[in-house]
């Protein structure tokens, strides 16, 4: 379970992403057996789908006095992707560009050789 996430994004006027920053705090419960894997997937996979030269992720798995958490509904990815997409949906309004322009400019492309 993700306790909180904070996402910051920067883009040019044409919609090209220039920076993504992600901070995630995850409730791993009383035991940390799935904590590192949840953070790996939540942070790594949510940032990897966007083409952007500057990325930063801080992830914290926090022990709490609750039932242990683990692999549940996408390994913590659902909450983080929702936060990322919500922030990216706000970028076009702030920069007066079109969402479709942002989507095509930021989608991950196969690696070139």
C-alpha positions, 0 to 999 in steps of 0.5 A: 500500500502506498502511503503517499507520493509526490510527483513533479514534472517539467516540460517545454512549451511544445510539450517535451518533458524535461524533468520528472521527479517522484517521491513514494512512501510505501507502507510495508506493514510489520515485515519487509519481505516485499518492501524492496520489490514493491518500491522497485516496481512502483518507482522504476516502471512508472518512470521508465515509460516516459522519454525524459532526460532528467529523472529522479526517484526517491522511494521509502518502504516504511515499517508500521504496526499493521498487517504486512503488505505485499504483492497486491494489485500491481505491486504498488504501481497503480497508485504511482501511475495514477499520480504520474498521469494526473500531473502529466494531465495538468501540464498542457493546461499550464503550458498551453499545449495540446495533450496529444502533442505531449503524449506523442513527444513523451511516449517511450520509444524502442532504443535506437542503435 
